[in-house]
């Protein structure tokens, strides 16, 4: 087999493999490509836009590469033109500085649009619920401030309702990732990050920690279980009636390194989440990438926390209020105006 | 007493793992073998005079090359162990801590102790020759750099059998890397191994920046300089700005660990996010530091093997400079999901994508260098051609990752792993391998065998795609990085198995390359002309391997492809051969100080790792003493007499 043939074959296999990877995205195991809620759908659409825009460049260039390598190979009987000193052409160079600029400009437009869009709740007409997430060594704790219940390693939510996750960590930084519903956000000690999530329909969705946190990291999976509002309310009542209460000591034990099964609690110590955030000396709530944590219960006491604020945003120290519809109208949304 | 010793020994020597016992035995055997061979053949003096004390950039380059190939082996074995563990669900081959240690050392070694020294090998071997210089600007410092790198790397590697390996990831985010979560000495090994070699890297950056700016042959204006030297220049500028950040970051982390400070711990008012920012302010430019020289290599090879002038020289130079500047404005894309806010994320998303523009331009320029050329596919060109599709796809997935909201899905997933391996293997490793094949005859005077090389090439390439394409898919399936095990339920098993097979194919490719080197030492085609590829730049105008002083007569440079122009002129009979006037050549003297000083750094580093202050003090005193000794060394240079130059040239087949 001669060399260009082998090269062409390599190109063929390359394209075939990429195609099979991309096309097989239709399979249900490819959870990132099977969004089940508006937030993940926005991300999915962006992924598709970027794939198409990249393909516009990559596929023709692959073809050109294969053609050039074949056409200008060094064979005595090759009749293709040979111009050993041809080394400059302004028009050509303007074209290939220009094309990537245009592609990046288009992609940049979509990127910026959705970066801002994802800071807002997916829908404003339904009242969102809040669930607090704490990453521990090596488990996920979910506390429901409105329902006053808590779970470990699974998190039931009402389907069709925007959920505002407030995320922190009482262990090394992790990343809260639910591919089919919301993508991910880091959980960091001393900060409360925000992540909007919504499930279109009832179902169980895979979630995991995406940032390495040591020995038990591989076991930090959880399930987001979307139920109808009715089933969700029923579940809350059931938990209230049957599950044990979480005491301060229970929490301390939970926070110790070790993995855990699913647990359910009918109550948790008041202000537990806020206490965890404050525990790390700052007591400030990070504005979060996607929304602003409403720190109405715990006004910030840290005088100079602005220097830890990467976003450079002007943060409002005053307690925030929820408006009539219950959605946040705090300073985080200033970003979106 | 006996109990104490036993306790100490079991923590000092890592016990309880057959892999580590195996390593202990092989290290011991290798040491014995080396000592035996050196003694038997009475080579200790030779080793000291010719290698350990050398300040010759070409020999230093060769030592860098050997070290980097050994580290490629070590990092590669780490990779294969990980892939074995992940081949099937619920495998109990490595337990969690061991797996964590392995991916940590794999990352650190591959970037800092494999890619960096391989790059420095090529800097050292090629740059002075290519710019028509007789040496680097600071030959003594160059030796210091090499030995600091080597002792740093040895210190890091030692952690595997003594004290325990670091296991908090190759960038060691706190608090995982703080005393609270990593109480062992592994993290100290990480800090001091990198710190000591990092100082060497910074010095190399300065050395080659000055070399390129001040040591070019007369007539070589910057815009007449070969593109590889340009790429080294841009890479060095980036090193000079990036490496001090690393040094400071690691120093702060060590102060946290050792003196109980709180730069990065939340409980005392510090902030781990500060560490993440700092480490990526170094870490992202680092990626471009290693890839820019590869771009330079491809530019040289494409022109040579297409028998054509590089297309768009000015564009190429401009693109590299733009990349080295832009590389400092992208670090936040490593933590889009850290909640920096939409403004910050949007800015860094765009600035990251913007890097694709100059990079894309370079690809087009390479393609149009081949266009209307005559492409002969020898090994260096083979790797260059393989690089193009690989880097295109890797670059495209990089742009996809730069889309901040989409990154909320890719971040820390196998998609990311596949992406950066594709750009780092496809760009950096393929590039450096191409460069090694290309300049090998210049280093050693013989070519590497084509047939074995092709086996290596195809195994590497097929293995690469089989290994990493499934990982993109695994990312879409929700698999995150650094998992040491997973269950059957996610459907990750088949693709992981495929990926493991690919990794072993790449390993087989490496074995073929080792075989190729061993085979070619005996049977490789000898290079008697000094110009085996019909090259274009100055390094091909001198014999292979280059004599100690490189150029008997310093060339007068006329253009970018100076040697090509000379050859053309000779062919056309328009060459003006002047009668050359030989002069004694000024050269630096060898010195044992760099080796001894770096050995003292090693002792100090080892002391710091274990918190043995006496030992650290002894080491630091040693460092200070060697510096003091050097400052009183006045007799540091000599002249090679004209007669000896004539004799050397004659023995290399050149009449002057």
Contacts between the chains, C-beta under 8 A, distances in Angstrom:
chain1	res1	chain2	res2	distance
A	3	B	377	5.0
A	6	B	458	7.9
A	7	B	385	6.6
A	10	B	386	7.6
A	10	B	389	7.8
A	10	B	461	6.8
A	11	B	389	6.6
A	13	B	462	7.9
A	13	B	465	7.0
A	14	B	389	5.6
A	14	B	393	7.5
A	14	B	465	6.3
A	17	B	465	5.8
A	17	B	469	4.7
A	18	B	393	6.7
A	18	B	469	6.9
A	21	B	469	5.8
A	21	B	470	7.6
A	21	B	472	5.6
A	21	B	473	4.7
A	24	B	473	6.8
A	25	B	473	8.0
A	25	B	476	6.1
A	29	B	477	5.1
A	29	B	490	7.1
A	29	B	491	4.0
A	30	B	473	7.1
A	30	B	476	4.5
A	30	B	477	5.7
A	31	B	476	7.4
A	31	B	477	6.3
A	31	B	478	4.8
A	32	B	409	5.0
A	32	B	410	7.9
A	32	B	413	7.8
A	32	B	475	7.2
A	32	B	476	4.4
A	32	B	477	7.5
A	32	B	478	6.6
A	33	B	476	5.4
A	40	B	409	7.6
A	42	B	405	6.7
A	43	B	405	5.5
A	43	B	406	5.6
A	43	B	408	6.0
A	43	B	409	5.2
A	44	B	409	8.0
A	46	B	403	5.4
A	46	B	405	5.5
A	46	B	406	4.4
A	47	B	400	6.9
A	47	B	403	7.7
A	47	B	406	4.9
A	47	B	409	6.9
A	50	B	399	6.5
A	50	B	400	4.5
A	50	B	403	5.0
A	50	B	406	6.2
A	51	B	400	6.8
A	53	B	399	7.9
A	54	B	396	3.7
A	54	B	397	7.8
A	54	B	399	5.7
A	54	B	400	6.4
A	55	B	396	7.7
A	57	B	360	7.0
A	57	B	392	8.0
A	57	B	396	7.1
A	58	B	392	5.2
A	58	B	393	6.4
A	58	B	396	4.9
A	61	B	363	6.8
A	61	B	364	7.8
A	61	B	367	7.4
A	61	B	392	5.8
A	62	B	389	5.6
A	62	B	392	6.5
A	64	B	367	6.2
A	65	B	367	6.2
A	65	B	385	7.6
A	65	B	388	5.2
A	65	B	389	6.5
A	68	B	367	5.8
A	68	B	370	5.0
A	68	B	371	5.4
A	68	B	375	7.9
A	69	B	370	6.7
A	69	B	375	6.1
A	69	B	377	7.9
A	69	B	385	5.9
A	72	B	306	7.1
A	72	B	370	5.8
A	72	B	371	6.6
A	72	B	372	6.6
A	72	B	373	5.4
A	72	B	374	6.4
A	72	B	375	5.2
A	73	B	374	7.7
A	73	B	375	5.3
A	73	B	376	7.9
A	73	B	377	7.2
A	74	B	307	7.5
A	74	B	374	4.3
A	74	B	375	5.6
A	74	B	376	3.9
A	74	B	377	7.7
A	78	B	374	7.3
A	80	B	372	7.3
A	81	B	372	5.2
A	82	B	307	7.9
A	82	B	372	6.1
A	82	B	373	6.9
A	82	B	374	5.7
A	83	B	308	7.4
A	83	B	372	4.5
A	84	B	307	5.9
A	84	B	308	5.0
A	84	B	309	6.8
A	84	B	373	7.1
A	85	B	308	7.7
A	85	B	309	5.7
A	86	B	308	7.4
A	86	B	309	7.6
A	86	B	311	7.7
A	86	B	372	5.9
A	87	B	308	7.5
A	87	B	309	4.0
A	87	B	310	6.4
A	87	B	311	5.3
A	87	B	312	7.1
A	87	B	313	6.7
A	87	B	369	7.7
A	88	B	311	7.2
A	88	B	312	6.4
A	88	B	313	7.8
A	89	B	368	7.9
A	92	B	364	7.9
A	92	B	368	6.7
A	93	B	312	5.5
A	93	B	315	5.5
A	93	B	361	7.6
A	93	B	365	7.9
A	96	B	360	6.9
A	96	B	361	5.7
A	96	B	364	4.1
A	96	B	365	8.0
A	97	B	315	7.6
A	97	B	357	7.1
A	97	B	361	5.7
A	99	B	360	7.8
A	100	B	356	6.0
A	100	B	357	4.4
A	100	B	360	4.4
A	100	B	361	7.1
A	101	B	357	5.9
A	104	B	350	7.7
A	104	B	353	4.7
A	104	B	354	6.4
A	104	B	356	6.3
A	104	B	357	6.1
A	104	B	399	7.6
A	107	B	353	6.3
A	107	B	399	6.9
A	107	B	403	6.6
A	108	B	349	7.2
A	108	B	350	4.9
A	108	B	353	6.1
A	110	B	403	7.5
A	111	B	346	6.9
A	111	B	349	4.9
A	111	B	350	7.2
A	111	B	353	7.7
A	111	B	402	7.7
A	111	B	403	4.8
A	111	B	404	6.0
A	111	B	405	6.9
A	111	B	406	8.0
A	112	B	346	4.6
A	112	B	349	7.4
A	112	B	350	7.3
A	114	B	405	4.4
A	115	B	342	4.9
A	115	B	345	5.1
A	115	B	346	4.8
A	115	B	349	6.7
A	115	B	404	4.9
A	115	B	405	5.5
A	116	B	342	4.8
A	116	B	346	7.3
A	117	B	405	7.8
A	118	B	342	7.9
A	118	B	405	5.2
A	118	B	408	7.5
A	119	B	342	5.2
A	172	B	173	7.2
A	172	B	174	7.9
A	172	B	175	5.2
A	172	B	176	4.4
A	172	B	181	6.2
A	173	B	173	6.5
A	173	B	176	8.0
A	173	B	272	6.5
A	175	B	337	6.1
A	175	B	411	6.8
A	175	B	412	5.8
A	177	B	411	8.0
A	177	B	412	7.8
A	177	B	413	8.0
A	177	B	478	7.7
A	177	B	480	7.2
A	179	B	409	6.2
A	179	B	478	4.8
A	182	B	408	7.7
A	183	B	337	7.7
A	183	B	405	7.4
A	183	B	408	3.0
A	183	B	409	4.8
A	184	B	337	5.4
A	184	B	408	5.4
A	184	B	409	7.3
A	184	B	411	6.0
A	184	B	412	7.6
A	185	B	337	5.2
A	185	B	339	6.4
A	185	B	408	7.2
A	186	B	335	6.9
A	186	B	337	5.2
A	186	B	338	4.7
A	186	B	339	6.7
A	188	B	272	7.3
A	188	B	273	7.0
A	188	B	338	7.2
A	188	B	339	8.0
A	189	B	175	7.4
A	189	B	266	4.9
A	189	B	272	7.5
A	190	B	266	4.6
A	190	B	271	7.8
A	191	B	339	7.4
A	193	B	338	8.0
A	193	B	339	4.6
A	194	B	339	7.4
A	206	B	478	5.7
A	206	B	490	7.1
A	208	B	478	6.9
A	208	B	480	6.0
A	209	B	480	7.4
A	210	B	411	6.4
A	210	B	412	4.0
A	210	B	413	6.6
A	210	B	480	4.5
A	210	B	481	7.9
A	211	B	412	5.5
A	212	B	100	7.7
A	212	B	168	7.7
A	212	B	169	5.4
A	212	B	176	7.4
A	212	B	412	7.9
A	212	B	481	7.2
A	212	B	482	4.2
A	213	B	176	6.5
A	214	B	100	7.1
A	214	B	167	7.9
A	214	B	168	7.3
A	214	B	176	5.9
A	214	B	181	6.4
A	215	B	96	4.8
A	215	B	97	5.9
A	215	B	100	7.1
A	216	B	96	7.1
A	217	B	96	7.8
A	217	B	482	6.6
A	217	B	483	7.2
A	217	B	484	8.0
A	218	B	96	6.7
A	218	B	483	4.4
A	218	B	484	5.1
A	218	B	485	5.4
A	218	B	486	7.0
A	280	B	266	3.4
A	280	B	267	6.1
A	281	B	266	5.8
A	281	B	267	5.9
A	281	B	268	6.8
A	281	B	269	5.3
A	282	B	266	7.2
A	282	B	269	7.8
A	286	B	339	5.9
A	287	B	339	7.2
A	287	B	341	6.5
A	288	B	339	4.6
A	289	B	336	7.7
A	289	B	337	6.9
A	289	B	338	7.0
A	289	B	339	3.5
A	289	B	340	6.2
A	289	B	341	6.1
A	289	B	342	7.4
A	289	B	345	6.8
A	290	B	339	7.3
A	308	B	271	5.4
A	308	B	273	7.1
A	310	B	273	6.7
A	310	B	277	7.7
A	310	B	338	7.4
A	310	B	339	7.7
A	310	B	340	4.7
A	310	B	341	7.3
A	310	B	344	6.6
A	311	B	339	7.5
A	311	B	340	5.5
A	311	B	341	3.1
A	311	B	343	6.8
A	311	B	344	5.7
A	312	B	341	7.5
A	312	B	343	7.4
A	312	B	344	7.2
A	313	B	341	5.8
A	313	B	343	7.6
A	335	B	341	6.7
A	335	B	342	5.3
A	335	B	343	6.9
A	336	B	342	7.8
